[in-house]
Amino acid sequence: MNRRFGLILSILPVMLFPRSSNPAPVETEIDAPERLQMLVREATCAEASPTMSAKLNGTSLSDVLSSSTGGRTLFYVSPDGKDSWSGLLPTANQQGGDGPFASIERARDAAREKGGTNTIALAKGDYYLTQPIVFDTRDAGLILTARCDEAPILHGGLRVDNFAQQADGGWTAPLKLPPDEAVGDLFVDGIRQTKARFPNAPDDGDPRKGWLFAAKCEPAIDVSEANTRFCFHAGDLPAVDDTSGLVADIVGGYRPGSQWGNDTLPVVSINGASRTVYTEGTGYFFTAEGSRYFLAGAKALLDAPGEWWYDLVAGQLHYIPVDQSLPNSMVVAGILPTFFKLDGANGMVVSGLEFRDGAPAGSGKFYTETRGFGAIRIEHSDGVRILGNSIENVGVGVHVTESKDALIAANVIADVAGNGIYVGTNYGTFGKSNGARILSNHIHDIGTVYIETAGIWFQAADNVRIADNLIENTAQFGIAGGSLWGSNDAVYNAVIEHNVIHNANQQTADGGAIKMMGEQGDPLNSTIRSNLVTGTGHLMNRADGTFWAPGYENTREWPSPISWAIYTDGKASGLRIEGNTLSGNVAAIGINGGWSNLVTGNVITHGSGAAFRVDDGTGRGWRPTWARPNRIEENVVSVDSDSGIVAYVNAPDLGLGFVQFARNRYSGNLNSQSFRIDPSIMRSGEFGSLRDLQKAGADIGSVVAPAE
C-alpha cells in the first residue's frame, strides 16, 4: 500500500464520522505508520541529537526517547570490522589498527565491561546470524540501533554460495549447518521459496488451489484418533519411499471438521493399502473428511521451479530456480526463529534495524509453545522499546512474554509465518504483560504458514493500548485479544482504537478483523472504538473439496463459514464497541456468549452478511448476577443485498433478556425477513421486519430511513 493511500485510510473514520461521547484523548490522533517509521528512524539513530525527538512532538510517539540519552558510550559494529578492535571508531583508522567491531555479541560484551547504559550502533550491510543473540540483566538500558542514514540488515541464517547446475536442470550447493539446526525456509533475493511439496503451490497464489482433501476413513476412526491420522483418496498421493522430513500441512482445529487452524504435522508413515497417513499429532489438532492438506519436505516432491530440499546427511541444498540468474542472486537459508532474545534486559531499546530471512517456527501447535519464538523475543524485561524496525520473512515478528510496559511502535512487520506481534504469557507460570503500547505499526501479510494467527495477538495483558496501526492481509485475525484459559490469562482495560484493518480472515472458516475473548466470564471493561475495517473474508471447503463462495453467509445453514469485522467470544462481557466504520465485510459485529456489551455509534455498509449476530452458544444457560442485556444502539446500517439480514439473534435459552435494540437507523433493502430471532418472539415467526421486532418489544425507536 502506498503511503498516501495508507494515510487516507487512517484518517477516514475521523473525517467522516464525529467522535463518540467518550472520545480518545487529543494526543491519540491518527499517525500514518510509514511517516512515523521514518521519523523514529531519524530520531533514534546512533548519532542523532536529543533534539531530534522534537520531530515526534504531536504524535503518539512523542515520548520514545525519554530516559534514552546522556552519559553513554557508543560502540560501533560493521561487517567490515574486527572483534579484536576497540569498537569505538565508526570506521577503520588510517593505520588499520582500530575500528568497529564485527559482531553484535562483541559489542554487547564491551558494553557490559564498560558498565552503565550504553549504545551499540550498527553500520549498513548484511549480518548473518547462526544463533540467537541473548541480552540479560547486564544489558538493562542498552540501546541497539542503526547509524544515521544507514540500513543494517540482520539475516536469520547463512548465505548460500557455490551453486552448481546439475544435468536435470536443478542446482545444488554445499551447506553445512550449525549443530541441531535445520533449514526452515529459503530466500532468493529476499523472496521466500517453496519447500518441495505435493500438490505444487499454485502459480497465481490462489488460496483455493494446491490442496488435496482428506477422504472418509473406512472403517471409521474414533474422534480421539483424528489427531494422529487421516485417510486419502485412491490415486491422490505419489509414492514416497522415504518419509524422513516429510510433513503434512493440514487444516483442522479444535474438533474434527473445523477449519480455523492448521499445522505442519510430521508424517510417521503412509499405508497405501488402507490409504492412511499417520502423523505425530497433538492433543489439540483434529482432522476429518474434507480437511484440506498438502505434503512437503521429501526429495521425491522436488519438481517445480522455486522448490527446494535440504539433504541433511550430505549437507547439500537442492533447488530448482525460477530463472537461470541464480549465480548472481543472494540466497539465504533461514535457520533462526529468534534473532534477539531479551531476558531480564529492562529498558532496552531496539531501533532502526532490519530483521529478515529466518525460520518459520513460532505459531504452530506441534512441539512448540503455541505463541512461541519471535524474531525479537522479550521475556521478563520491563519497559523495552521496539521502534522503527523492519521485520520480514520470519516466524513471529515480536514476542513479549511476562514483561510490563513494552512499547512496540512504528515498525513494519510483513510476510511472517505466524503472528506479527504477540504480547502475553507462558502457559503454567501465567505472569502478565501489563501496560503494553502497540502504536503506528504497518503489519501485513500475516500467517503465511500458520493460519490461526493475528497481526496483533494479546492475552494476560491489562491496560494495553493498540492504536493507529495499519494491518492488512491476515490469515485469520487483524487483532485478537483476551483469555484462552480463563482467569490465568484474562485481559482488562484494553483500548483498541484508530486502527485500519484491511482483508482479515483470508484463510480460515471462522475469524475476523478484531476479536476479544473472555473465557474468565467477567467484565473486561475494554473499548474497541474508531477503527476502520474493510474486506474481512473467509475460506472454507466442503468435504468434497468445493469451496463456499467468497463473502458467503447463510444463517439457515450449518456448517457454514463465519466471519465478522468485530466480535466478542468466550463469554467476553463489558465491552464498548463504539464509533467504528465497517465496510465491505461479511458480518459486521458479533456477540457470542457475553453480557453487558454496548454496541453504539458504528457505521456499517456494503456487508454481504448480517450487520449484527448475537449468539448465546458459548455461554448457554450462563447468566451471572451482574449481567445486563447486550445493547445495540444508535448505529447506522445500510443493507445492500436483497436477502441481507440486519440482525440474527440465536438465544433460545435467554430470550429478550440477552439483547436489546434501540434507536438504530437502517437503510437499503429491508423486508419482512430482515430480522431472524430465536426464540420466535415475533408474530411472524423466526423471521420478521423491523415493525415485527418492535411489536415484540425487542426494539425501541429504530427507524428505516427513506431511500435517497
Beta strands, then each sheet from edge to edge (+ up, - down):
strand 1: 74-77
strand 2: 119-122
strand 3: 125-128
strand 4: 133-135
strand 5: 143-146
strand 6: 152-155
strand 7: 157-159
strand 8: 164-165
strand 9: 171-174
strand 10: 185-188
strand 11: 191-192
strand 12: 194-195
strand 13: 197-198
strand 14: 212-213
strand 15: 229-231
strand 16: 247-252
strand 17: 261-271
strand 18: 276-279
strand 19: 292-296
strand 20: 307-311
strand 21: 316-319
strand 22: 331-334
strand 23: 340-343
strand 24: 349-351
strand 25: 354-356
strand 26: 376-379
strand 27: 385-387
strand 28: 390-392
strand 29: 398-401
strand 30: 407-409
strand 31: 412-416
strand 32: 421-424
strand 33: 437-439
strand 34: 442-446
strand 35: 454-458
strand 36: 465-467
strand 37: 470-474
strand 38: 477-483
strand 39: 495-497
strand 40: 500-502
strand 41: 510-518
strand 42: 523-529
strand 43: 532-534
strand 44: 562-569
strand 45: 573-578
strand 46: 581-583
strand 47: 587-592
strand 48: 598-600
strand 49: 603-605
strand 50: 612-615
strand 51: 630-633
strand 52: 636-639
strand 53: 647-650
strand 54: 659-662
strand 55: 665-668
strand 56: 675-678
strand 57: 687-688
strand 58: 699-700
strand 59: 703-704
sheet 1: 1+ 2+ 5+ 24+ 27+ 30+ 33+ 36+ 39+ 42+ 45+ 48+ 51+ 54+ 58+
sheet 2: 3+ 6+ 25+ 28+ 31+ 34+ 37+ 40+ 43+ 46+ 49+ 52+ 55+ 59+
sheet 3: 4+ 23+ 26+ 29+ 32+ 35+ 38+ 41+ 44+ 47+ 50+ 53+ 56+ 57-
sheet 4: 7+ 22- 10+ 11-
sheet 5: 8+ 9- 21+ 20- 12-
sheet 6: 13+ 19- 14+
sheet 7: 13+ 19- 16+ 17- 18+ 15-
end
